[in-house]
Amino acid sequence: MKTYRFRLERIRALRRAEEVVARNALGVANRRLGQAIAERDQRRERYVSLPRFTGVMERDSFMRNQGELNLAAASLAAGEQAVATAVSESAARQLDWVFARRKVKALDRMDKRAKEAYLVELGRLEVKEVDDIVSACYAVEGLGYVTAEVRQVAANGYVKGARIGSRGR
C-alpha cells in the first residue's frame, strides 16, 4: 500500500499562507489602532490643558482663546474619528483572520480523519495478509494431513517420530 499523503496538502498550504497574511494584517491594524488611541489621548490632553478664561476680557484675547479651543476640539473630534475607523478596521481584520483560521482547521480535521481511515485500512490489509499466510501454510500441509495426524494421536496417543503440530522440520 502506498504511504499516506493528504490529497489536499497544496490547498492546506495555500490556506495557511492566507492565514499568515490575515494575521499580519490584523497585527498592522492593531498597531494603527494603538497609534490612533495614543494620538487621540495626546489631543485630549492638549484640549484639557488649554486655559479657559471667564469673566471680562478683551475681544481679541477672547477670539484667540475661543479659536484655540475650537481648533483643539476639532482636532480631538478628528482623533476620535480616527480611533473609530481604526477599531472597525481592526475588527474586520480579526474576522478575516478567524475565517482563515477556520479554513485551516477544517482541512486539518479532514487530514486527521483521512489519516485515521488510512491506518484502519492498513490494519485491515495487514490482517488480510496474515490470514493469507496462515491459509497458505494450511494449504501446503493439507487438511487431510492434519486430520490424519489428529486421528493417529487419538488412537495411539502420539505420532511416531514427530511432535504434534510439527511440520516435519
C-alpha positions in Angstrom: 0.0 0.0 0.0 1.2 3.5 -0.7 2.4 5.7 2.1 -0.1 8.2 3.4 -0.3 11.5 1.6 -3.0 14.1 2.2 -4.6 14.9 -1.1 -5.5 18.5 -0.2 -2.0 19.3 1.1 -1.4 22.1 -1.5 -4.7 23.7 -0.7 -3.9 23.5 3.1 -0.5 25.2 2.4 -2.4 27.9 0.5 -4.9 28.4 3.3 -2.1 28.5 5.9 -0.4 31.2 3.8 -3.7 33.1 3.7 -3.9 32.8 7.5 -0.5 34.2 7.9 -1.3 37.2 5.7 -4.6 37.7 7.6 -2.7 37.5 10.9 -0.1 40.0 9.7 -2.9 42.4 8.5 -4.5 42.1 12.0 -1.2 43.0 13.6 -0.9 46.1 11.4 -4.5 47.1 12.1 -3.9 46.7 15.9 -0.7 48.8 15.7 -2.6 51.5 13.9 -5.3 51.3 16.5 -2.8 51.7 19.3 -1.3 54.7 17.5 -4.7 56.3 16.9 -5.6 55.9 20.6 -2.2 57.4 21.7 -2.7 60.4 19.3 -6.3 60.9 20.4 -5.2 60.9 24.1 -2.5 63.5 23.3 -5.1 65.7 21.6 -7.4 65.3 24.6 -4.6 66.3 27.0 -3.9 69.4 24.8 -7.6 70.3 24.8 -8.0 69.8 28.5 -4.8 71.8 29.2 -5.9 74.9 27.3 -6.8 77.8 29.6 -10.4 78.8 29.8 -10.9 82.4 30.7 -14.0 83.5 32.4 -15.1 87.0 33.2 -14.5 90.2 31.3 -11.6 90.2 28.7 -10.6 92.0 25.6 -12.3 91.0 22.4 -9.0 89.9 20.7 -8.0 87.7 23.6 -11.5 86.2 23.8 -11.4 85.4 20.0 -7.9 83.9 20.2 -8.9 81.7 23.2 -12.1 80.6 21.5 -10.2 79.9 18.3 -7.6 77.7 20.1 -10.4 75.9 21.9 -12.3 75.3 18.7 -9.2 74.0 16.9 -8.3 71.7 19.8 -11.9 70.4 19.9 -12.0 69.8 16.2 -8.6 68.0 16.5 -10.0 65.9 19.3 -13.1 65.0 17.2 -10.8 64.0 14.3 -8.8 61.8 16.7 -12.0 60.2 17.9 -13.0 59.5 14.3 -9.6 58.0 13.6 -9.9 55.7 16.6 -13.4 54.6 15.4 -12.1 53.9 12.0 -9.1 52.0 13.4 -11.4 50.0 15.6 -13.6 48.9 12.7 -10.6 48.1 10.6 -9.1 46.0 13.4 -12.4 44.2 13.9 -12.6 43.5 10.1 -9.1 42.1 10.0 -9.8 40.0 13.1 -12.8 38.4 11.4 -10.7 37.8 8.3 -8.1 36.0 10.4 -10.7 34.0 12.3 -12.3 32.8 9.0 -8.9 32.0 7.5 -8.0 30.0 10.7 -11.3 28.1 10.5 -10.5 27.0 6.9 -7.1 25.7 8.0 -8.6 23.9 11.0 -11.2 22.3 8.7 -8.5 21.0 6.4 -6.5 19.8 9.5 -9.6 17.8 10.6 -10.1 16.4 7.2 -6.4 15.3 7.2 -6.8 13.7 10.6 -9.9 11.7 9.5 -8.2 10.6 6.3 -5.1 9.5 8.2 -7.3 7.5 10.6 -9.1 5.9 7.7 -5.7 5.1 6.1 -4.5 3.5 9.3 -7.7 1.4 9.6 -7.3 0.3 6.0 -3.6 -0.5 6.6 -4.5 -2.6 9.7 -7.2 -4.4 7.7 -4.6 -5.2 4.9 -2.1 -6.5 7.5 -4.8 -8.8 9.0 -5.7 -10.0 5.5 -2.0 -10.6 4.7 -1.6 -12.6 7.9 -4.7 -14.6 7.1 -3.4 -15.3 3.6 -0.1 -16.5 5.0 -1.9 -18.8 7.5 -4.2 -20.1 4.8 -1.2 -20.8 2.5 0.6 -22.7 5.3 -2.5 -24.7 6.0 -3.0 -25.4 2.3 0.6 -26.6 2.0 0.2 -29.0 4.9 -3.1 -30.1 3.6 -6.3 -30.7 5.5 -6.0 -34.5 5.2 -2.6 -34.5 6.8 -3.8 -32.5 9.8 -6.9 -34.7 10.1 -4.9 -37.9 9.8 -2.4 -36.7 12.4 -5.2 -35.9 14.9 -6.7 -39.4 14.4 -3.4 -41.1 14.9 -2.7 -39.1 18.1 -6.2 -40.0 19.3 -5.6 -43.7 18.5 -2.0 -44.1 19.7 -1.6 -41.1 22.0 1.4 -40.0 20.0 2.8 -39.6 16.5 5.9 -41.8 15.6 9.0 -39.7 15.0 7.3 -36.3 15.1 5.9 -33.9 17.7 2.3 -33.0 17.5 1.9 -29.9 15.4 5.3 -30.0 13.8 5.6 -29.5 10.1 8.3 -32.1 9.6 11.2 -29.7 10.0 
